[in-house]
Amino acid sequence: MHLRILVTGTDTGVGKTQITCLLAQGLRQLGRRVWLHKPVVSGRNPDGSYDDVLALQEQAGPDQPLDTVAPCTVPEAASPHLAARLAGVALDMDRYRTALAAVDGDHDLLVEGVGGVMVPITDALETIIDLARTARLCPLVVARPQLGTLNHSALTVAALRQAGLEPLGMIVNHHQVVSPSVATATASEELTRITGLPVLAEVPFQPDAAHAASLASAVLTRAKATPCS
């Protein structure tokens, strides 16, 4: 069984790229081949680089062509449909599906989403949900532990379910140092109560190889028990 996972999140900046890379590391520790893909990246650095592209290409396997990792970039730090319009780049579902077909094969595939699930990625206002549904990707939802995560997570899961996409589970990601609080201490438990989804991992700030392995094992076990339809 090969995994086809959409690593999505409750918002921009929840650490989707970090979790995608960490999961790739863990799956490789389990002896699995992994390819990475992000349909579109917006927000160019002053030196012309893109942080997400650099991070994902660094974690790409030796057998994956680097130009298939993040095949579309647009300079402006904005929603992809706006950034593409400003750059004069045409973004449509056919382009995304063609790029996804290029990374299909005999390996696990981790597709990192863009912003939150309802952010438009085409000028027709289609979202990553539309791409995931046609490409048969299983969503894995990355959430913050801070105050506000219950609302954002519930809305994200509801949107996915309304589209017929049942998430594998959730990852609570401490992507930055946060002050201890009732909200952070109870986030995992309350997210499960509210969404009915298991929290497969609570990833600490600056995770290590052991956390990568634990994350991968939890995701793989869940995927085997509840395969995507």
C-alpha positions as CSV (number, residue, x, y, z in Angstrom):
1,M,0.0,0.0,0.0
2,H,1.4,3.4,-1.0
3,L,0.3,6.5,0.9
4,R,-1.2,9.4,-1.0
5,I,-1.5,12.1,1.6
6,L,-2.4,15.7,1.5
7,V,-0.7,17.5,4.4
8,T,-3.0,20.4,4.8
9,G,-3.5,22.8,7.7
10,T,-5.9,25.1,9.5
11,D,-4.2,28.2,8.2
12,T,-1.0,29.7,6.8
13,G,2.0,29.3,9.1
14,V,0.9,26.2,11.1
15,G,4.0,24.3,9.9
16,K,2.8,22.2,7.0
17,T,6.2,22.2,5.4
18,Q,7.9,21.1,8.6
19,I,5.4,18.3,9.1
20,T,5.7,17.2,5.5
21,C,9.5,17.0,5.8
22,L,9.3,15.3,9.2
23,L,6.9,12.7,8.0
24,A,9.1,12.0,4.9
25,Q,12.1,11.5,7.2
26,G,10.1,9.1,9.4
27,L,8.7,7.1,6.5
28,R,12.2,6.6,5.1
29,Q,13.3,5.4,8.5
30,L,10.7,2.7,8.1
31,G,12.2,1.7,4.8
32,R,9.7,3.4,2.5
33,R,10.3,5.4,-0.7
34,V,8.8,8.9,-0.5
35,W,8.3,11.6,-3.0
36,L,7.2,15.2,-2.1
37,H,5.1,17.7,-4.0
38,K,3.7,21.2,-3.5
39,P,1.4,22.3,-6.3
40,V,2.1,26.0,-6.0
41,V,4.4,28.2,-3.8
42,S,3.9,31.9,-3.3
43,G,6.1,34.4,-1.5
44,R,9.6,34.9,-2.8
45,N,12.6,35.9,-0.7
46,P,14.7,39.0,-1.6
47,D,17.4,36.7,-2.9
48,G,14.9,35.0,-5.3
49,S,14.5,31.8,-3.3
50,Y,11.4,30.3,-1.8
51,D,11.6,28.8,1.7
52,D,9.1,26.0,1.2
53,V,10.8,25.0,-2.1
54,L,14.2,24.8,-0.4
55,A,12.9,22.8,2.5
56,L,11.0,20.3,0.4
57,Q,13.8,19.9,-2.2
58,E,16.3,19.2,0.6
59,Q,14.0,16.3,1.8
60,A,13.3,15.0,-1.7
61,G,14.6,11.4,-2.4
62,P,17.6,10.9,-4.6
63,D,15.3,9.3,-7.3
64,Q,12.9,12.3,-7.5
65,P,13.6,15.0,-10.1
66,L,13.9,18.3,-8.1
67,D,11.8,20.2,-10.7
68,T,8.8,18.0,-9.8
69,V,8.9,19.0,-6.1
70,A,7.5,22.5,-6.4
71,P,6.8,23.0,-10.2
72,C,5.0,26.4,-9.9
73,T,6.2,29.4,-8.0
74,V,4.7,33.0,-7.9
75,P,6.6,35.9,-6.3
76,E,4.0,37.7,-4.3
77,A,3.3,36.6,-0.8
78,A,-0.5,36.3,-1.3
79,S,-3.1,33.7,-2.1
80,P,-2.0,31.8,-5.1
81,H,-4.8,33.0,-7.4
82,L,-3.9,36.6,-6.6
83,A,-0.1,36.1,-6.8
84,A,-0.5,34.3,-10.1
85,R,-2.7,37.1,-11.5
86,L,-0.1,39.7,-10.5
87,A,2.7,37.6,-12.1
88,G,0.7,36.9,-15.3
89,V,0.8,33.2,-14.6
90,A,-2.2,31.0,-15.6
91,L,-3.1,28.6,-12.9
92,D,-5.8,26.0,-13.5
93,M,-6.7,22.5,-12.4
94,D,-5.3,20.9,-15.6
95,R,-1.9,22.3,-14.8
96,Y,-2.0,21.0,-11.2
97,R,-3.3,17.5,-12.3
98,T,-0.5,17.3,-15.0
99,A,2.1,18.1,-12.3
100,L,0.6,15.6,-9.9
101,A,0.7,12.9,-12.6
102,A,4.5,13.5,-12.9
103,V,5.0,12.5,-9.3
104,D,2.8,9.4,-9.3
105,G,4.5,6.1,-9.1
106,D,5.7,3.2,-6.9
107,H,6.3,5.3,-3.8
108,D,4.5,7.1,-1.0
109,L,3.4,10.6,-2.1
110,L,3.2,13.5,0.3
111,V,1.5,16.6,-1.2
112,E,1.7,19.7,0.9
113,G,-1.3,22.0,0.7
114,V,-1.3,25.8,0.3
115,G,-2.5,28.0,3.2
116,G,-5.8,26.7,4.5
117,V,-8.2,24.3,2.7
118,M,-10.4,27.1,1.3
119,V,-7.7,29.4,-0.2
120,P,-8.2,29.7,-3.9
121,I,-5.4,28.2,-6.0
122,T,-6.9,29.0,-9.4
123,D,-8.5,32.1,-11.0
124,A,-11.8,30.1,-11.0
125,L,-11.5,30.0,-7.2
126,E,-10.9,26.3,-6.9
127,T,-9.1,25.2,-3.8
128,I,-6.8,22.4,-2.6
129,I,-9.9,20.5,-1.7
130,D,-10.9,20.3,-5.4
131,L,-7.4,19.0,-6.3
132,A,-7.4,16.5,-3.4
133,R,-10.8,15.1,-4.3
134,T,-9.9,14.4,-8.0
135,A,-6.4,13.1,-7.1
136,R,-7.7,10.8,-4.3
137,L,-5.4,12.3,-1.6
138,C,-6.1,11.5,2.0
139,P,-6.0,14.7,4.1
140,L,-3.9,15.0,7.2
141,V,-4.7,18.2,9.1
142,V,-1.9,20.2,10.8
143,A,-3.2,22.4,13.6
144,R,-1.7,24.9,16.1
145,P,-1.9,24.2,19.9
146,Q,-2.7,27.8,20.7
147,L,-5.9,29.6,21.6
148,G,-8.2,29.7,18.5
149,T,-7.2,26.2,17.2
150,L,-10.5,24.6,18.1
151,N,-12.5,26.9,15.8
152,H,-10.0,26.8,12.9
153,S,-9.7,23.1,13.1
154,A,-13.4,22.4,13.3
155,L,-14.0,24.6,10.3
156,T,-11.2,22.9,8.4
157,V,-12.5,19.4,9.1
158,A,-16.1,20.4,8.3
159,A,-15.0,21.8,4.9
160,L,-13.2,18.6,4.1
161,R,-16.1,16.4,5.1
162,Q,-18.6,18.5,3.2
163,A,-16.5,17.8,0.1
164,G,-16.5,14.0,0.8
165,L,-12.9,13.9,2.2
166,E,-12.5,12.2,5.5
167,P,-9.2,13.2,7.2
168,L,-6.8,10.5,8.4
169,G,-6.3,12.5,11.6
170,M,-4.8,15.6,13.0
171,I,-1.2,16.7,14.0
172,V,-0.8,19.3,16.7
173,N,2.4,21.1,15.8
174,H,4.3,23.3,18.2
175,H,5.9,25.1,15.3
176,Q,7.0,27.9,17.6
177,V,7.6,28.4,21.3
178,V,4.3,29.0,23.0
179,S,3.5,29.9,26.6
180,P,1.9,27.2,28.7
181,S,-1.9,27.7,29.0
182,V,-5.1,25.8,29.5
183,A,-5.6,26.0,25.7
184,T,-2.3,24.5,24.8
185,A,-2.5,21.8,27.5
186,T,-5.9,20.6,26.4
187,A,-5.6,21.2,22.6
188,S,-5.1,17.6,21.6
189,E,-7.9,16.2,23.8
190,E,-10.4,18.9,22.8
191,L,-9.6,18.6,19.1
192,T,-10.5,14.9,19.2
193,R,-13.7,15.6,21.2
194,I,-14.8,18.3,18.7
195,T,-13.9,16.7,15.4
196,G,-14.0,13.0,16.3
197,L,-10.5,12.6,14.7
198,P,-7.5,11.1,16.5
199,V,-4.5,13.4,17.1
200,L,-1.8,11.1,15.6
201,A,1.0,13.2,17.0
202,E,1.8,16.2,19.0
203,V,5.0,17.5,17.5
204,P,7.3,19.6,19.8
205,F,9.3,22.6,18.9
206,Q,12.4,21.4,17.2
207,P,11.5,17.7,16.8
208,D,14.2,15.0,16.3
209,A,14.5,11.7,14.4
210,A,12.6,9.9,17.1
211,H,9.6,12.2,16.7
212,A,9.8,11.7,12.9
213,A,9.7,7.9,13.4
214,S,6.8,8.1,15.8
215,L,4.8,10.4,13.5
216,A,5.4,8.1,10.5
217,S,4.4,5.0,12.5
218,A,1.2,6.7,13.7
219,V,0.2,7.9,10.2
220,L,1.0,4.6,8.6
221,T,-1.0,2.6,11.2
222,R,-4.0,4.9,10.8
223,A,-3.8,4.7,7.0
224,K,-3.8,0.9,7.1
225,A,-6.8,0.8,9.5
226,T,-8.8,3.5,7.7
227,P,-7.8,3.6,4.0
228,C,-9.2,6.4,1.9
229,S,-12.1,5.5,-0.3
